[in-house]
């Protein structure tokens, strides 16, 4: 047994519990040792009056004062010159040993002369039956592996002795070995200090052993402990990764040190991806911080390698058996994931519960109603336009840069353009056909989304199907289909998936990542929902912070991708002085039969109808159709009664969504921020109604599911069928509008056009957007003029920045001057100026129906003037109007300047980066699936269990 034991007790005031309390218990435990320590040195880190008083009255041989931030390794080095015994006992203020701990540790050193480190069993401060740490090893990559941690102490590990290392707290080290090894390595950053000391002792040919009979209680908030708690997870990750990278360079062969050093940055990038995939984004910043710290600290690595080289007596093969193999790691992970007492999520029952049949039924109905559309190459009418014929051009329209409309428009693309490009990419051979297929599949896709959204509200298969059909029969959705509003259709298809993911985003990173991407798509389709989204997001953030206590970071993340992707558009509109223009609907500005702001129009909005023709009944009957709104009453009554059920919390949240959406619709009706041919176009109020509808349907399902019909179960199917039947009657004309004759005017959908320009221009511009066409259109309010780049004006090429401008830009003024000169016979030759601008064609648009003599005269005068231009060759009359070709050298469209190129790259990288991060977070892993299985599928309490 060592003749003398010198204890080093490092004290630092941190942690929730006052350090003086822990220090007093530790000092009392030292005084109660059956084999007392022979000398005690206290290293006091920080000037704390209470700790100073306790240390002064402890009877220690010496008290060393150090700065408050002194690490444990540095503190022990300060006390090393004062060591007088044969062994050194490393303690902190929160390490209280059992009375027989020292005698057992010292006895282990006495039994074996080659044993230089004896480590105790660390147990919980408040529960001595819980093992905190008992031995530490490494995996094949140098990562630290706790051999026993967080287990109930039943003596199951007491036979284990030979280990690679141990937690540094409470270890007893021979003084000669302590001096030879150079003590603890301060470059480890407070992590893996005991493991590193054990590795160096093993390389010196000595032994490291556990002494399970010696128990030391630890609180976990002392200077030698790792940071605890979720709030300190980043600090813990930083220390752990710093220690791992430092040891990797310290332990590597000399020839491999440089290779390891060079691999750190690529490795950090790879691990960043893996942290996101494994749903641990809090480790990303610590990963890069630790990497950069170790990269630029070569002196610390050199000192660590010198310590190893000085004492090394054996090869690394001697410690290989003590490492944890890959098979052992797999067994440990499987054991950690096994929790037989954890709740198991109920089966989805998509097929056996009738969800698949509901989707197939909706597909059959849709095929009967919309099958003729499949013969159309391009879907036209309303706000629909053809798409680019080339996928690369589609994505070019979605990027920041030169816009395909306007003389010299450069700026951000609407995020909706990226959504259009993504949809068009699904049909690479003919992108425009993607929207034809979308219209045919819209009903079954709506049923599918509604069914999955309902799984967050109910376990009942019947009610899930009810919610799915109620969502597909939403008046605003059918109105969008009939009026040809692609953004509104996509919004209604995306909203249930956003609800499905966002309602559980606080639980794990996978749904949070998916919800953040879906939110980008939703806002891209309906920017007018942004205020409602912010309100609901703020409410969710407050609830999660106050009630759940965790998951706040996941809820915060929901808005991050949207903020990054919309930032260029927000900056452009705010800088131009038109912030309200951010609410403009994307795509083609289209003024259909929107509900008005009068009392009748607002009553229709309150009933869920966004147009002045509720459900299409006005086109069927000549009489009043106010009664159509009453058919939505059963659903609304059920939704209101839901707050009287045991699940009133869930119902209240859904009603908040409904009220927020309805308020958005009321605020949007009659508001116009975009223009088409100088005519104001109001914001589509149906976007708010789609949001309100998801809350309304969800609350109605809660009412049927939780209490109102609990005693009489037969009322559940009766109530569900009654609500659906009334809703079906309300929207029947809109649902069947496409089967009616064209003369009825119940649907605006048309076959095409394939291009908005003549076929000759479309053929020329099919493979490039560098060919410009100036379009002249004389009207009663003046000459309408625009420039279209490529073979057609396209849906993806539309820009809210262009559509919402309220003042003429220099490019607009130049374009107006060019148009005026073109149609003025006395003006000088303007064709060369057109060619210098990259414009190769002049199109005098066809006359609209009912054109008066004045406009006809202006059109003839413009045609005469154009015919007199020597450098314009008439192509002839086309279905789009009279066409002329510029017969001179066409200068290519001016490229964007260097500043704009840099801005383009910045916007692209930022957008792609945040989308990539969100995608990596959204990718499910085995661990995230295990977590999901331990949580209920529905949100909120369920009365009566699963059904």
ChimeraX attribute file (.defattr): number of C-alpha atoms within 10 A of each C-alpha:
attribute: neighborCount
match mode: 1-to-1
recipient: residues
	/A:1	16
	/A:2	16
	/A:3	10
	/A:4	17
	/A:5	26
	/A:6	24
	/A:7	25
	/A:8	27
	/A:9	27
	/A:10	29
	/A:11	31
	/A:12	29
	/A:13	24
	/A:14	13
	/A:15	14
	/A:16	7
	/A:17	11
	/A:18	12
	/A:19	20
	/A:20	22
	/A:21	14
	/A:22	23
	/A:23	26
	/A:24	18
	/A:25	16
	/A:26	24
	/A:27	21
	/A:28	15
	/A:29	19
	/A:30	22
	/A:31	14
	/A:32	14
	/A:33	16
	/A:34	14
	/A:35	16
	/A:36	15
	/A:37	18
	/A:38	14
	/A:39	20
	/A:40	24
	/A:41	22
	/A:42	25
	/A:43	24
	/A:44	24
	/A:45	23
	/A:46	18
	/A:47	14
	/A:48	14
	/A:49	10
	/A:50	13
	/A:51	23
	/A:52	18
	/A:53	11
	/A:54	15
	/A:55	23
	/A:56	13
	/A:57	9
	/A:58	18
	/A:59	13
	/A:60	16
	/A:61	13
	/A:62	17
	/A:63	19
	/A:64	14
	/A:65	16
	/A:66	19
	/A:67	12
	/A:68	15
	/A:69	12
	/A:70	19
	/A:71	20
	/A:72	30
	/A:73	21
	/A:74	17
	/A:75	26
	/A:76	23
	/A:77	16
	/A:78	15
	/A:79	20
	/A:80	19
	/A:81	9
	/A:82	15
	/A:83	17
	/A:84	16
	/A:85	18
	/A:86	17
	/A:87	25
	/A:88	28
	/A:89	26
	/A:90	20
	/A:91	28
	/A:92	27
	/A:93	29
	/A:94	31
	/A:95	32
	/A:96	27
	/A:97	27
	/A:98	18
	/A:99	20
	/A:100	18
	/A:101	25
	/A:102	26
	/A:103	17
	/A:104	21
	/A:105	28
	/A:106	25
	/A:107	15
	/A:108	22
	/A:109	22
	/A:110	15
	/A:111	10
	/A:112	11
	/A:113	11
	/A:114	12
	/A:115	20
	/A:116	25
	/A:117	31
	/A:118	28
	/A:119	30
	/A:120	29
	/A:121	28
	/A:122	29
	/A:123	27
	/A:124	19
	/A:125	18
	/A:126	10
	/A:127	11
	/A:128	16
	/A:129	15
	/A:130	18
	/A:131	21
	/A:132	24
	/A:133	21
	/A:134	27
	/A:135	30
	/A:136	25
	/A:137	22
	/A:138	21
	/A:139	16
	/A:140	12
	/A:141	10
	/A:142	16
	/A:143	18
	/A:144	21
	/A:145	18
	/A:146	17
	/A:147	18
	/A:148	18
	/A:149	17
	/A:150	14
	/A:151	13
	/A:152	15
	/A:153	17
	/A:154	10
	/A:155	10
	/A:156	10
	/A:157	16
	/A:158	14
	/A:159	10
	/A:160	14
	/A:161	16
	/A:162	13
	/A:163	24
	/A:164	27
	/A:165	33
	/A:166	32
	/A:167	26
	/A:168	29
	/A:169	26
	/A:170	32
	/A:171	23
	/A:172	26
	/A:173	27
	/A:174	22
	/A:175	24
	/A:176	14
	/A:177	21
	/A:178	19
	/A:179	12
	/A:180	15
	/A:181	20
	/A:182	18
	/A:183	19
	/A:184	22
	/A:185	25
	/A:186	20
	/A:187	22
	/A:188	24
	/A:189	20
	/A:190	25
	/A:191	28
	/A:192	29
	/A:193	25
	/A:194	22
	/A:195	23
	/A:196	25
	/A:197	24
	/A:198	28
	/A:199	25
	/A:200	24
	/A:201	26
	/A:202	26
	/A:203	20
	/A:204	20
	/A:205	18
	/A:206	18
	/A:207	21
	/A:208	25
	/A:209	24
	/A:210	26
	/A:211	25
	/A:212	23
	/A:213	15
	/A:214	22
	/A:215	27
	/A:216	30
	/A:217	26
	/A:218	28
	/A:219	19
	/A:220	19
	/A:221	22
	/A:222	25
	/A:223	26
	/A:224	26
	/A:225	20
	/A:226	19
	/A:227	21
	/A:228	13
	/A:229	9
	/A:230	11
	/A:231	9
	/A:232	12
	/A:233	16
	/A:234	19
	/A:235	16
	/A:236	22
	/A:237	21
	/A:238	23
	/A:239	22
	/A:240	23
	/A:241	25
	/A:242	27
	/A:243	26
	/A:244	23
	/A:245	22
	/A:246	24
	/A:247	22
	/A:248	18
	/A:249	23
	/A:250	20
	/A:251	21
	/A:252	14
	/A:253	12
	/A:254	11
	/A:255	8
	/A:256	12
	/A:257	16
	/A:258	12
	/A:259	12
	/A:260	16
	/A:261	17
	/A:262	12
	/A:263	11
	/A:264	18
	/A:265	15
	/A:266	10
	/A:267	15
	/A:268	18
	/A:269	14
	/A:270	11
	/A:271	16
	/A:272	22
	/A:273	19
	/A:274	16
	/A:275	18
	/A:276	24
	/A:277	22
	/A:278	20
	/A:279	23
	/A:280	15
	/A:281	21
	/A:282	16
	/A:283	21
	/A:284	20
	/A:285	14
	/A:286	22
	/A:287	23
	/A:288	21
	/A:289	17
	/A:290	23
	/A:291	21
	/A:292	15
	/A:293	13
	/A:294	25
	/A:295	17
	/A:296	11
	/A:297	12
	/A:298	14
	/A:299	11
	/A:300	17
	/A:301	21
	/A:302	12
	/A:303	14
	/A:304	22
	/A:305	18
	/A:306	13
	/A:307	18
	/A:308	20
	/A:309	14
	/A:310	12
	/A:311	18
	/A:312	17
	/A:313	15
	/A:314	13
	/A:315	12
	/A:316	13
	/A:317	9
	/A:318	11
	/A:319	15
	/A:320	14
	/A:321	11
	/A:322	16
	/A:323	18
	/A:324	20
	/A:325	13
	/A:326	12
	/A:327	9
	/A:328	12
	/A:329	14
	/A:330	11
	/A:331	11
	/A:332	14
	/A:333	12
	/A:334	11
	/A:335	10
	/A:336	9
	/A:337	13
	/A:338	11
	/A:339	11
	/A:340	7
	/A:341	7
	/A:342	12
	/A:343	11
	/A:344	15
	/A:345	16
	/A:346	15
	/A:347	11
	/A:348	14
	/A:349	14
	/A:350	17
	/A:351	10
	/A:352	11
	/A:353	17
	/A:354	16
	/A:355	22
	/A:356	18
	/A:357	14
	/A:358	22
	/A:359	22
	/A:360	15
	/A:361	15
	/A:362	22
	/A:363	19
	/A:364	16
	/A:365	16
	/A:366	19
	/A:367	17
	/A:368	13
	/A:369	17
	/A:370	21
	/A:371	19
	/A:372	13
	/A:373	20
	/A:374	16
	/A:375	10
	/A:376	16
	/A:377	19
	/A:378	24
	/A:379	26
	/A:380	20
	/A:381	18
	/A:382	22
	/A:383	21
	/A:384	25
	/A:385	28
	/A:386	23
	/A:387	28
	/A:388	31
	/A:389	22
	/A:390	18
	/A:391	20
	/A:392	14
	/A:393	20
	/A:394	25
	/A:395	20
	/A:396	22
	/A:397	28
	/A:398	26
	/A:399	22
	/A:400	22
	/A:401	21
	/A:402	23
	/A:403	25
	/A:404	26
	/A:405	22
	/A:406	20
	/A:407	25
	/A:408	20
	/A:409	17
	/A:410	18
	/A:411	20
	/A:412	26
	/A:413	25
	/A:414	27
	/A:415	25
	/A:416	27
	/A:417	26
	/A:418	20
	/A:419	21
	/A:420	27
	/A:421	24
	/A:422	17
	/A:423	18
	/A:424	25
	/A:425	19
	/A:426	13
	/A:427	15
	/A:428	15
	/A:429	13
	/A:430	17
	/A:431	25
	/A:432	26
	/A:433	23
	/A:434	22
	/A:435	24
	/A:436	22
	/A:437	16
	/A:438	15
	/A:439	22
	/A:440	22
	/A:441	18
	/A:442	25
	/A:443	28
	/A:444	25
	/A:445	21
	/A:446	27
	/A:447	31
	/A:448	27
	/A:449	25
	/A:450	31
	/A:451	31
	/A:452	22
	/A:453	26
	/A:454	29
	/A:455	22
	/A:456	20
	/A:457	27
	/A:458	25
	/A:459	22
	/A:460	18
	/A:461	20
	/A:462	19
	/A:463	25
	/A:464	28
	/A:465	26
	/A:466	24
	/A:467	29
	/A:468	27
	/A:469	24
	/A:470	27
	/A:471	30
	/A:472	24
	/A:473	23
	/A:474	25
	/A:475	31
	/A:476	29
	/A:477	30
	/A:478	27
	/A:479	28
	/A:480	26
	/A:481	25
	/A:482	23
	/A:483	24
	/A:484	25
	/A:485	23
	/A:486	23
	/A:487	25
	/A:488	27
	/A:489	23
	/A:490	23
	/A:491	23
	/A:492	31
	/A:493	25
	/A:494	20
	/A:495	21
	/A:496	26
	/A:497	21
	/A:498	23
	/A:499	23
	/A:500	25
	/A:501	23
	/A:502	24
	/A:503	21
	/A:504	24
	/A:505	25
	/A:506	25
	/A:507	21
	/A:508	21
	/A:509	29
	/A:510	28
	/A:511	27
	/A:512	29
	/A:513	31
	/A:514	24
	/A:515	27
	/A:516	30
	/A:517	24
	/A:518	24
	/A:519	26
	/A:520	26
	/A:521	23
	/A:522	28
	/A:523	21
	/A:524	26
	/A:525	28
	/A:526	25
	/A:527	23
	/A:528	25
	/A:529	22
	/A:530	18
	/A:531	14
	/A:532	19
	/A:533	20
	/A:534	12
	/A:535	13
	/A:536	16
	/A:537	17
	/A:538	14
	/A:539	14
	/A:540	19
	/A:541	19
	/A:542	15
	/A:543	13
	/A:544	19
	/A:545	16
	/A:546	11
	/A:547	9
	/A:548	12
	/A:549	11
	/A:550	15
	/A:551	18
	/A:552	19
	/A:553	17
	/A:554	24
	/A:555	29
	/A:556	17
	/A:557	17
	/A:558	25
	/A:559	18
	/A:560	18
	/A:561	25
	/A:562	24
	/A:563	14
	/A:564	19
	/A:565	21
	/A:566	22
	/A:567	16
	/A:568	20
	/A:569	22
	/A:570	20
	/A:571	13
	/A:572	16
	/A:573	19
	/A:574	14
	/A:575	10
	/A:576	13
	/A:577	12
	/A:578	16
	/A:579	15
	/A:580	15
	/A:581	23
	/A:582	22
	/A:583	23
	/A:584	24
	/A:585	30
	/A:586	30
	/A:587	25
	/A:588	24
	/A:589	28
	/A:590	23
	/A:591	18
	/A:592	18
	/A:593	12
	/A:594	21
	/A:595	23
	/A:596	21
	/A:597	16
	/A:598	10
	/A:599	9
	/A:600	13
	/A:601	21
	/A:602	19
	/A:603	16
	/A:604	21
	/A:605	29
	/A:606	18
	/A:607	20
	/A:608	26
	/A:609	31
	/A:610	31
	/A:611	24
	/A:612	19
	/A:613	22
	/A:614	28
	/A:615	29
	/A:616	27
	/A:617	21
	/A:618	17
	/A:619	17
	/A:620	12
	/A:621	9
	/A:622	8
	/A:623	9
	/A:624	9
	/A:625	17
	/A:626	14
	/A:627	10
	/A:628	23
	/A:629	19
	/A:630	14
	/A:631	19
	/A:632	25
	/A:633	15
	/A:634	18
	/A:635	22
	/A:636	19
	/A:637	15
	/A:638	23
	/A:639	25
	/A:640	16
	/A:641	17
	/A:642	29
	/A:643	21
	/A:644	15
	/A:645	20
	/A:646	17
	/A:647	20
	/A:648	19
	/A:649	15
	/A:650	22
	/A:651	29
	/A:652	18
	/A:653	19
	/A:654	26
	/A:655	25
	/A:656	18
	/A:657	24
	/A:658	25
	/A:659	20
	/A:660	23
	/A:661	28
	/A:662	27
	/A:663	17
	/A:664	23
	/A:665	28
	/A:666	21
	/A:667	15
	/A:668	21
	/A:669	23
	/A:670	18
	/A:671	18
	/A:672	20
	/A:673	23
	/A:674	28
	/A:675	21
	/A:676	14
	/A:677	15
	/A:678	12
	/A:679	11
	/A:680	17
	/A:681	22
	/A:682	22
	/A:683	27
	/A:684	30
	/A:685	31
	/A:686	32
	/A:687	31
	/A:688	29
	/A:689	32
	/A:690	29
	/A:691	26
	/A:692	26
	/A:693	27
	/A:694	27
	/A:695	26
	/A:696	30
	/A:697	26
	/A:698	32
	/A:699	33
	/A:700	30
	/A:701	27
	/A:702	29
	/A:703	28
	/A:704	25
	/A:705	26
	/A:706	21
	/A:707	17
	/A:708	19
	/A:709	16
	/A:710	16
	/A:711	8
	/A:712	9
	/A:713	12
	/A:714	10
	/A:715	14
	/A:716	19
	/A:717	15
	/A:718	11
	/A:719	18
	/A:720	22
	/A:721	15
	/A:722	14
	/A:723	22
	/A:724	21
	/A:725	15
	/A:726	17
	/A:727	25
	/A:728	20
	/A:729	16
	/A:730	25
	/A:731	25
	/A:732	16
	/A:733	21
	/A:734	26
	/A:735	25
	/A:736	18
	/A:737	26
	/A:738	21
	/A:739	16
	/A:740	13
	/A:741	10
	/A:742	13
	/A:743	7
	/A:744	11
	/A:745	13
	/A:746	23
	/A:747	23
	/A:748	18
	/A:749	22
	/A:750	16
	/A:751	16
	/A:752	17
	/A:753	17
	/A:754	23
	/A:755	20
	/A:756	18
	/A:757	25
	/A:758	20
	/A:759	16
	/A:760	12
	/A:761	23
	/A:762	18
	/A:763	14
	/A:764	14
	/A:765	20
	/A:766	16
	/A:767	16
	/A:768	15
	/A:769	21
	/A:770	20
	/A:771	25
	/A:772	30
	/A:773	30
	/A:774	22
	/A:775	19
	/A:776	24
	/A:777	21
	/A:778	22
	/A:779	18
	/A:780	12
	/A:781	9
	/A:782	12
	/A:783	18
	/A:784	16
	/A:785	22
	/A:786	19
	/A:787	21
	/A:788	26
	/A:789	27
	/A:790	25
	/A:791	28
	/A:792	30
	/A:793	21
	/A:794	27
	/A:795	24
	/A:796	30
	/A:797	28
	/A:798	24
	/A:799	27
	/A:800	24
	/A:801	25
	/A:802	17
	/A:803	23
	/A:804	23
	/A:805	17
	/A:806	15
	/A:807	8
	/A:808	10
	/A:809	12
	/A:810	11
	/A:811	13
	/A:812	17
	/A:813	12
	/A:814	14
	/A:815	20
	/A:816	17
	/A:817	12
	/A:818	18
	/A:819	22
	/A:820	17
	/A:821	18
	/A:822	24
	/A:823	22
	/A:824	15
	/A:825	17
	/A:826	9
	/A:827	11
	/A:828	10
	/A:829	15
	/A:830	17
	/A:831	25
	/A:832	18
	/A:833	13
	/A:834	24
	/A:835	21
	/A:836	16
	/A:837	18
	/A:838	21
	/A:839	26
	/A:840	27
	/A:841	25
	/A:842	27
	/A:843	26
	/A:844	23
	/A:845	22
	/A:846	16
	/A:847	16
	/A:848	12
	/A:849	6
	/A:850	6
	/A:851	11
	/A:852	12
	/A:853	9
	/A:854	12
	/A:855	19
	/A:856	16
	/A:857	12
	/A:858	18
	/A:859	22
	/A:860	15
	/A:861	15
	/A:862	21
	/A:863	18
	/A:864	14
	/A:865	17
	/A:866	25
	/A:867	16
	/A:868	13
	/A:869	19
	/A:870	12
	/A:871	18
	/A:872	20
	/A:873	18
	/A:874	17
	/A:875	14
	/A:876	10
	/A:877	15
	/A:878	16
	/A:879	12
	/A:880	16
	/A:881	17
	/A:882	18
	/A:883	26
	/A:884	22
	/A:885	19
	/A:886	21
	/A:887	17
	/A:888	16
	/A:889	11
	/A:890	18
	/A:891	17
	/A:892	15
	/A:893	19
	/A:894	12
	/A:895	12
	/A:896	14
	/A:897	9
	/A:898	9
	/A:899	8
	/A:900	16
	/A:901	14
	/A:902	12
	/A:903	17
	/A:904	19
	/A:905	14
	/A:906	13
	/A:907	21
	/A:908	15
	/A:909	12
	/A:910	16
	/A:911	20
	/A:912	15
	/A:913	14
	/A:914	19
	/A:915	21
	/A:916	17
	/A:917	18
	/A:918	26
	/A:919	18
	/A:920	23
	/A:921	27
	/A:922	25
	/A:923	17
	/A:924	19
	/A:925	14
	/A:926	10
	/A:927	13
	/A:928	19
	/A:929	12
	/A:930	16
	/A:931	16
	/A:932	19
	/A:933	16
	/A:934	15
	/A:935	16
	/A:936	17
	/A:937	20
	/A:938	21
	/A:939	15
	/A:940	17
	/A:941	15
	/A:942	19
	/A:943	14
	/A:944	10
	/A:945	7
	/A:946	12
	/A:947	11
